[in-house]
């Protein structure tokens, strides 16, 4: 889990299927307990993707998930 978008960019360029990354794109700072609550609340929606390898982006009011690799093989 990270709020640093560089992790998503590195993962996208790598062409790898793992590890899964959860990226927080939120306005303002969030405390660890708040981020954990967001992950737990959205886990059922993205659990299969995370197990298979994915980039999950949690934004205000929206969750997106893309399976890895992000570039065609």
C-alpha positions as CSV (number, residue, x, y, z in Angstrom):
1,X,0.0,0.0,0.0
2,X,1.3,3.4,-0.9
3,X,0.3,7.0,-1.7
4,X,3.3,7.3,-3.9
5,X,2.2,7.1,-7.5
6,X,5.8,6.1,-8.5
7,X,5.0,2.5,-7.3
8,X,2.2,2.3,-9.9
9,X,4.4,3.6,-12.7
10,X,7.3,1.2,-11.8
11,X,4.9,-1.7,-11.7
12,X,3.3,-0.7,-15.0
13,X,6.7,-0.5,-16.7
14,X,8.0,-3.8,-15.2
15,X,5.6,-6.1,-17.1
16,X,5.4,-8.3,-14.0
17,X,2.3,-10.1,-12.7
18,X,3.3,-9.4,-9.0
19,X,3.3,-8.0,-6.5
20,X,-0.1,-6.4,-6.1
21,X,-0.1,-2.8,-5.1
22,X,-2.9,-0.7,-3.5
23,X,-2.4,3.0,-4.4
24,X,-4.2,5.7,-2.4
25,X,-5.0,8.8,-4.4
26,X,-6.7,11.0,-1.8
27,X,-6.9,14.7,-1.2
28,X,-5.1,15.4,2.1
29,X,-3.5,13.1,4.5
30,X,-5.1,9.9,5.8
31,X,-4.0,8.1,8.9
32,X,-3.0,4.4,8.8
33,X,-6.2,3.3,10.6
34,X,-8.3,5.2,8.1
35,X,-6.4,3.7,5.1
36,X,-6.9,0.2,6.7
37,X,-10.6,0.8,7.1
38,X,-10.8,1.8,3.4
39,X,-9.0,-1.3,2.3
40,X,-11.2,-3.6,4.5
41,X,-14.4,-1.9,3.3
42,X,-13.3,-2.4,-0.4
43,X,-11.6,-5.8,-0.1
44,X,-14.5,-7.9,-1.2
45,X,-14.6,-5.9,-4.5
46,X,-10.9,-6.3,-5.3
47,X,-9.8,-9.5,-3.4
48,X,-9.7,-11.8,-6.5
49,X,-7.7,-9.2,-8.4
50,X,-5.2,-8.7,-5.6
51,X,-4.7,-12.5,-5.3
52,X,-4.1,-12.7,-9.1
53,X,-1.8,-9.6,-9.2
54,X,-3.2,-6.2,-9.7
55,X,-2.8,-2.5,-9.3
56,X,-5.7,-1.2,-7.2
57,X,-6.3,2.6,-7.0
58,X,-8.5,3.9,-4.1
59,X,-9.7,7.5,-4.7
60,X,-12.4,9.6,-3.2
61,X,-15.7,7.7,-3.9
62,X,-14.1,5.3,-6.4
63,X,-12.0,2.1,-6.6
64,X,-10.3,0.9,-9.7
65,X,-8.5,-2.3,-10.3
66,X,-6.3,-3.4,-13.2
67,X,-4.9,-6.9,-13.5
68,X,-1.2,-7.3,-14.1
69,X,0.8,-7.1,-16.3
70,X,-0.4,-3.6,-17.3
71,X,1.5,-3.8,-20.6
72,X,0.8,-6.5,-23.2
73,X,3.0,-9.5,-23.1
